[in-house]
Amino acid sequence: MIGILDYGAGNIASVKNAMAYIGLDANTVSSAEGIDSSDCLVFPGQGSFGSMMEILLERDIYDPLYDYIKDNRPFLGVCLGLQVLFEGSEEDPNIKGYGILKGRATKFTQGKVPQIGWNNILPIPGTIEPGWAYYVNSYRIEASDCTMARSDYFGEFVAAIRKDNMTAFQFHPEKSGRYGLSLLSWWYNCLQKE
């Protein structure tokens, strides 16, 4: 079963509809038991970094989510669901991320902030296809050793990562039309081959 983590924020309905459109059955989960029973887990984070982390703690799913990821189980992060994997964010400097990956989210210092709209996805050769995806973000990871694709908004930043069980997009595949749907299919197909 594909679990979509519902922690009170995020594009839950949009992600579920996108999964259904490509023929995948996904259910929302909101508890430790729901996380643990998921064969693969989607975390569509949205809002502020600090608020997200606090809600995970308040709802007693902070540790279960961390354990799920560290146990090398299939995980797909979207937007803040990418940033949570890293050490933290300038948005809330006193609140730590999971620190599974090295790096911190930093704020865009040029252009209109947040970045809202379509941006070009520039993949590392041999990973995903290039295309255009929809963003809503004020913060970004500038570099990572597991970068799968980059985008450019007054400087390049990480658009997507993949390492072991973890795949994550800074953009919103569920709002990125056919290209986004193709990436969700690609992610699920990768899981079937592993």
C-alpha positions in Angstrom: 0.0 0.0 0.0 1.2 3.5 -0.8 0.7 5.7 2.3 0.4 9.5 1.9 1.3 11.1 5.3 -1.4 13.4 6.5 -0.1 15.6 9.3 -2.6 18.4 8.8 -0.9 20.2 6.0 0.2 19.5 2.5 -1.5 18.7 -0.8 -3.0 15.4 0.4 -5.9 15.4 -2.1 -3.8 16.5 -5.0 -1.2 13.8 -4.4 -3.9 11.1 -3.9 -5.7 12.2 -7.1 -2.4 12.2 -9.1 -1.6 8.7 -7.8 -5.1 7.5 -8.8 -4.7 9.1 -12.3 -1.7 6.9 -13.0 -3.4 3.8 -11.6 -1.9 3.6 -8.1 -3.9 3.0 -5.0 -2.9 5.3 -2.2 -4.4 5.9 1.2 -3.8 8.7 3.7 -2.1 7.7 7.0 -1.7 9.9 10.1 -0.4 7.6 12.8 2.7 5.6 13.7 0.7 2.5 12.8 -0.3 3.9 9.4 3.3 4.8 8.7 4.6 1.4 9.7 1.9 -0.4 7.6 2.8 1.5 4.4 4.8 -0.4 1.7 6.0 3.0 0.5 5.4 6.4 2.0 4.8 9.8 0.4 5.4 12.9 2.5 3.9 16.0 0.8 5.2 18.7 3.2 3.8 22.2 2.9 4.0 25.4 5.0 6.9 26.4 7.3 9.7 24.2 8.2 9.5 24.8 12.0 5.7 24.3 12.1 6.0 21.1 10.1 8.5 19.6 12.6 6.5 20.7 15.6 3.4 19.1 14.2 5.2 15.8 13.6 6.3 15.9 17.3 2.8 16.9 18.6 1.1 14.1 16.6 3.7 11.5 17.8 4.8 10.7 14.2 8.2 12.4 14.3 10.1 9.3 15.4 8.0 6.8 13.4 8.6 8.8 10.2 12.4 9.0 11.0 12.5 5.3 11.8 10.6 4.4 8.6 13.2 6.4 6.4 16.2 5.1 8.3 15.0 1.5 8.0 15.6 2.0 4.2 11.9 1.7 3.3 10.6 3.5 0.1 10.1 7.2 0.7 9.0 10.0 -1.6 9.3 13.6 -0.2 7.6 16.6 -1.9 8.6 20.2 -1.2 9.2 20.3 2.6 9.2 16.5 2.4 12.6 17.0 0.7 13.9 19.6 3.2 13.0 17.4 6.2 15.7 14.9 5.2 18.4 17.6 5.7 19.9 19.2 8.8 17.6 22.2 9.0 16.5 25.4 7.4 17.2 29.1 7.7 13.5 29.5 8.1 13.6 28.2 11.6 17.3 28.0 12.5 16.7 26.6 16.0 14.7 23.6 14.8 16.6 20.6 13.4 15.7 18.5 10.5 16.3 14.8 10.4 19.9 15.2 9.3 19.8 12.1 7.2 21.4 14.1 4.4 24.0 16.9 4.9 23.0 20.5 4.1 20.5 23.2 5.2 17.8 25.0 3.3 18.6 28.6 2.6 16.3 31.4 1.5 16.3 32.8 -2.0 17.9 36.2 -1.9 16.9 37.4 -5.4 13.8 37.5 -7.5 10.2 37.3 -6.2 10.1 35.2 -3.0 8.5 32.7 -2.9 9.3 31.3 -6.3 5.8 30.5 -7.6 5.3 28.9 -11.0 7.0 26.8 -13.6 10.7 26.2 -13.8 13.0 24.0 -15.9 14.2 20.7 -14.5 17.8 20.0 -15.4 18.5 16.3 -14.6 21.8 14.6 -14.0 22.4 12.4 -17.1 21.0 8.9 -16.6 18.4 9.8 -14.0 15.0 11.4 -14.9 13.8 13.1 -18.1 14.0 16.9 -18.4 10.9 19.0 -18.2 9.0 21.8 -16.6 7.7 21.5 -13.0 5.6 23.7 -10.7 7.2 25.3 -7.7 6.0 27.1 -4.6 9.1 27.6 -2.4 11.0 30.3 -0.6 13.9 28.1 0.6 16.0 25.6 -1.3 18.9 23.2 -0.8 21.8 24.7 -2.8 23.8 21.5 -3.2 23.8 17.8 -2.2 25.9 14.8 -3.1 22.7 12.9 -4.0 21.3 15.5 -6.4 19.3 13.9 -9.3 18.2 17.2 -10.9 18.6 20.9 -10.5 16.7 24.1 -11.4 17.9 27.7 -11.7 16.3 30.6 -10.0 18.9 33.3 -9.7 21.4 30.5 -9.1 21.1 26.7 -9.3 19.6 24.7 -6.5 18.5 21.1 -5.9 15.3 20.1 -7.7 15.3 16.4 -6.9 17.4 13.9 -4.9 17.7 10.2 -4.9 19.7 8.1 -2.5 19.0 4.5 -1.3 15.3 4.4 -0.4 14.8 8.1 -0.6 13.5 10.1 -3.5 12.4 13.7 -3.1 11.3 16.6 -5.2 11.5 20.3 -4.2 8.8 21.0 -6.8 5.2 19.6 -6.8 4.9 16.7 -9.2 1.2 16.5 -8.4 0.8 20.0 -9.8 3.1 19.6 -12.8 0.8 18.1 -15.4 1.9 15.2 -17.5 5.6 15.7 -16.6 4.8 15.4 -12.9 2.7 12.4 -13.4 5.5 10.8 -15.4 7.8 11.3 -12.5 5.4 9.7 -10.1 5.1 6.7 -12.4 8.9 6.6 -12.8 9.3 6.6 -9.0 6.9 3.7 -8.5 8.4 1.7 -11.4 11.8 2.1 -9.8 10.5 0.5 -6.6 9.2 -2.5 -8.6 12.7 -3.1 -10.0 14.4 -3.0 -6.6 
